[in-house]
Amino acid sequence: MTKRLDLHGVKHEDVDRIVENFVLMNNPPLRIITGNSEKMKKIVVSVLSEHDFKYYPENYTNFGSLIVIDKAINKNDGRNN
């Protein structure tokens, strides 16, 4: 079962910390419900990008939910040397 984080009702100022804790403490796939707020989506995407997580919209008719699938492999992190 995919764990989910619903951000409805969460203040924008708290989102980055909540999302960061959620993605770092759980294994993908994860579902993050952002709702229709563009600001909320930008904050979530920023956190995911900062930690190199891959993600996509849950479906292409509703962009208010993202699926986090994996962490990208950074070629400069020493794992591929």
C-alpha positions as CSV (number, residue, x, y, z in Angstrom):
1,M,0.0,0.0,0.0
2,T,1.3,3.4,-1.0
3,K,1.8,5.8,1.9
4,R,0.2,9.2,1.3
5,L,0.5,12.7,2.6
6,D,-2.5,15.0,2.2
7,L,-1.5,18.7,2.4
8,H,-5.0,20.1,2.4
9,G,-5.2,22.6,5.3
10,V,-1.4,22.8,5.8
11,K,0.1,26.2,5.9
12,H,2.6,27.0,3.1
13,E,5.2,27.9,5.6
14,D,5.1,24.3,7.1
15,V,5.0,22.4,3.9
16,D,8.7,22.1,3.1
17,R,9.5,20.5,6.5
18,I,6.6,18.2,6.4
19,V,7.3,17.0,2.9
20,E,11.0,16.6,3.6
21,N,10.3,14.4,6.6
22,F,7.7,12.4,4.8
23,V,9.9,11.5,1.8
24,L,13.0,10.9,3.8
25,M,11.3,8.6,6.4
26,N,9.3,6.5,4.0
27,N,10.1,4.3,1.0
28,P,8.7,5.1,-2.5
29,P,6.2,4.9,-4.0
30,L,4.6,7.7,-2.1
31,R,1.6,9.9,-2.9
32,I,1.6,13.6,-2.0
33,I,-1.7,15.4,-2.4
34,T,-1.1,19.1,-3.0
35,G,-4.5,20.2,-4.1
36,N,-4.8,22.9,-6.7
37,S,-2.6,25.5,-5.1
38,E,0.2,26.4,-7.5
39,K,2.3,27.7,-4.6
40,M,1.9,24.4,-2.7
41,K,2.9,22.4,-5.8
42,K,6.0,24.6,-6.3
43,I,7.1,24.0,-2.7
44,V,6.6,20.3,-2.9
45,V,8.4,20.0,-6.2
46,S,11.3,22.1,-4.8
47,V,11.7,19.8,-1.9
48,L,11.6,16.7,-4.1
49,S,14.1,18.2,-6.5
50,E,16.4,19.2,-3.6
51,H,16.6,15.6,-2.5
52,D,16.8,14.2,-6.1
53,F,13.4,12.4,-6.0
54,K,11.7,11.5,-9.2
55,Y,7.9,12.1,-9.4
56,Y,5.0,12.4,-11.8
57,P,1.4,13.6,-11.6
58,E,-0.9,10.8,-10.4
59,N,-2.9,11.3,-13.6
60,Y,-3.0,13.8,-16.4
61,T,-6.4,15.2,-15.7
62,N,-5.6,15.9,-12.0
63,F,-2.3,17.5,-11.3
64,G,-3.1,18.0,-7.6
65,S,-1.5,14.7,-6.6
66,L,2.1,13.6,-7.2
67,I,3.5,10.1,-7.1
68,V,7.1,10.0,-5.8
69,I,8.7,6.9,-7.4
70,D,12.4,6.9,-6.6
71,K,15.5,8.8,-5.8
72,A,17.6,9.7,-8.8
73,I,21.2,8.4,-8.8
74,N,23.7,11.3,-8.7
75,K,26.6,10.4,-10.9
76,N,29.0,12.5,-8.8
77,D,28.1,10.8,-5.4
78,G,30.8,8.1,-5.6
79,R,28.4,5.2,-6.2
80,N,29.4,4.8,-9.8
81,N,33.2,5.1,-9.4
